[in-house]
Amino acid sequence: MRTEAPPFIVDGMYAIRAVGVTKAYDERPVLDGFSVEIPVGETFCLLGPNGAGKTTMVEILEGYRTADGGTVEVLGVDPHRGDAHFRSRIGIVLQQTTSFENFTVSETVEMFADLFPDPLGVDEALDLVELGPQRSQLAVNLSGGQRRRLDVACGLVGRPELLFLDEPTTGLDPEARRGLWAVIRRLRRQGTTVLLTTHYLDEAEHLADRIGVLLNGRLETVAAPAELGSRHAATATVRFVPPDTGDFRAWDRDGTMVATTTPTPARLVSELEAEHGELVGLTVTRPSLEDIYLQMVERSGHGEVQS
C-alpha cells in the first residue's frame, strides 16, 4: 500500500489534508494510499465510479469513520477526534436526509441553527438558497428541488468554513439543478470551502476549481476541469462545411460537414483558411470531461461506471 504524498500535494493553507490514507473492510482494500490537499476557499469535486471508495473517504473526512492508516486533518484537526467546536466549523449535506415534513421551512432551519454557537439568521440562510417565499410552508409541500435547497440551508446555517455536499442534485430536474449550482457558487464567493461528490460530469465542470478522480482506492489525478487528463492538449476535432473545391475524405454521415482530427487545430484552421478562405460552420472541439473521465475509468480496469 502506498503512503507517500503524490506530486499534486501543494503548499499553503488548506482546509483538508490527507496523506496515505488506507481503509479495508474484511481485508478488502477500499482506500490504498489516498492523498490530497484542498486549499481554503476551493470548491473541490471528487469523482469516481461506484465502489471506488468515495463515500468511505468522505466519511473519514467528516469524522464518521476512522482510517486504518495514514494521516487526516480537516481544518487542522483529526476529524475523528474533533470536539464540538470543530463540529461547529463544518457543514454536511448528505445524499439522503431525514425529512422534517411536519415542520415549516423556517422551523426546520431554526432547529439546526440552535445547534451552533454563531449561526446565520434563519431568514438569511433561507435567502441564500432562495427559499424565503416558502418559509411558512410545511416541508412536505416543497418540490424536490426546494427540499434539496432546504437541506443545503440546514448545512450552511452554522456558518461552516467547510461544507460537504454529497451528490446534492441527484434526482433534480435541470432547472432545480441549476438553481442549486447558483447557491454553491455563491458560497464559494463568500469563501466557504466546498467538497462536492457527484456523478454528473457537467456539474463538476461548472462548479469545481479542481477535480480529483478516485480509482482503485487512490487519487489517480487532480486537475482543473479543463486540464484533467491533459484534456486541454488532447487531439481536437475540426468540423466545417466543405468548400466547392478540395479533396476531403472524412465526411460526417449527413454529407454536409468535414471532420478531421489534429493535435494542432489552430495551425490547421489557419492553413485551410489560407487555401480556401473562410470556413463556413467551423467548430473546433476537444474531448469532453466525460470522455476523459470514462477513458480513465476504463484504463483503470474498474467495473461499473455511472456518469
Number of C-alpha atoms within 10 A of each C-alpha: 13 16 16 13 17 18 10 13 15 14 8 9 14 18 21 20 22 21 21 22 27 24 23 15 9 5 7 8 14 21 29 22 24 29 26 24 23 22 17 18 20 20 25 25 26 23 23 27 22 16 17 23 21 24 14 20 26 19 16 21 22 21 18 12 15 20 20 12 17 18 16 25 17 24 19 14 15 19 21 18 10 16 11 11 10 16 17 19 18 22 23 19 21 15 15 12 10 7 12 13 15 13 16 19 29 22 18 22 27 19 13 17 23 12 14 18 13 12 19 18 14 22 16 15 26 25 15 19 23 20 22 16 10 16 20 13 17 17 22 15 14 18 12 15 22 21 19 25 25 25 24 27 30 23 23 30 26 25 20 21 19 25 24 25 23 20 17 24 24 15 12 16 11 10 10 17 19 16 16 21 17 15 18 24 16 14 19 18 11 11 14 23 25 29 21 24 24 23 18 15 17 14 18 22 18 12 20 23 18 20 24 22 22 23 26 21 24 24 22 16 17 23 17 17 24 16 16 19 20 12 19 14 14 16 15 20 18 20 23 20 16 20 15 7 7 9 8 12 9 13 16 13 8 6 10 12 19 20 18 17 16 15 13 13 18 12 11 15 19 13 12 12 12 10 10 14 11 14 15 12 11 14 14 16 13 19 15 16 19 14 12 18 22 17 12 18 19 13 9 12 10 16 12 12 15 11 15
